[in-house]
Amino acid sequence: MRAALSLIASALLLADMASAKNLVLKNLCGKPIQAGVLQNGQSTPTYYVVNSGASTTVSLAANWAGRTWGRIDCTTSADQASNLQCGTPGTPNPASLAEFTFQGSGNQDFYDLSMVDGYNLPIEIQPIGASQGSTKYICGSPTCQTLPSCPSDLTVTTAEGNLLACQSDCSHYNQPQYCCTGAYNSAATCNGGPYAPIIKSACPDAYSFAYDDTTSTYTCPSGTATGYTITWCPNGSSTPTTTGGKTTTSKTTTTAASTGTGSGSCGSGLSACGAACYNPSQYTCINGSTLCPAGDQLCGSACYSPSLYKCSGGQLVPV
């Protein structure tokens, strides 16, 4: 009986191993990273230190769903005590996210790169053992190899002024028109704010706001890919950053850069609106301080499309 139970247990273990999926956490940045892995519905991540040029494999359940991220200068207790950006990503301390749902609808794996709250490192996802399908969104490899410039109002910095991460309009301003909430809770009414298209231009494979599904969601048949490789700094390089107009070498060696304040500090093709930089072909500066999508109007502090809403007494009313 004991032998039979042992055989059954071994068979179950082998079955579990066969159905498991691997996340390969790969670091091509110039310094060690602390990689966090967090299952949906849980609050405590599991952390792995991955040295520069190395990788670590994490085995997960075949129906796992969650996210992973990487941080530099968070690998020791001293780092964690002095670096406000360490820990689980959120609106105050964003990180570039790789998100997964294994065995989702239609027995598909769903995966994406998300910069909805902001970003900190270049990142890429590659399916293991699966070839790209008829489009890049089927078993393809979403990537963000070069981060966009970060407007000065969205920067997350150290006490010394070095850039740690860049927030999104939603995470910084918490406005419904940026966060796709309230009257803006649909793809038709929300575009994520003035910085979302700049993120999208630099990282077209990544989510730049909540309803950026069409060009950001990737799938792969669950039985095809045995796992996924997440690579930080996939181009293997990092550049100095600019913070407040002063060029420094970022402690986190991210490629994010601050655009500073004023028209002279904005990048090529961008204009200044208050403290923010924007693309004039996509946005309009109203009253010298408020950015709205081109063609939109301002009602109080909210941008709106005249084809969808009208402004009555400072309040938006559906047409």
Helices and strands as residue ranges (DSSP letters): H 2-19, E 21-27, E 33-39, E 46-50, E 55-60, E 65-72, H 77-82, E 97-101, G 105-107, E 108-114, E 118-119, E 123-128, E 143-144, E 149-150, G 152-154, E 155-157, E 163-167, H 169-173, H 176-179, G 182-184, H 196-202, E 218-221, E 227-232, E 241-243, E 246-248, E 257-258, G 263-265, E 271-273, E 276-278, E 283-286, E 290-293, E 297-299, E 302-304, E 309-312, E 315-318
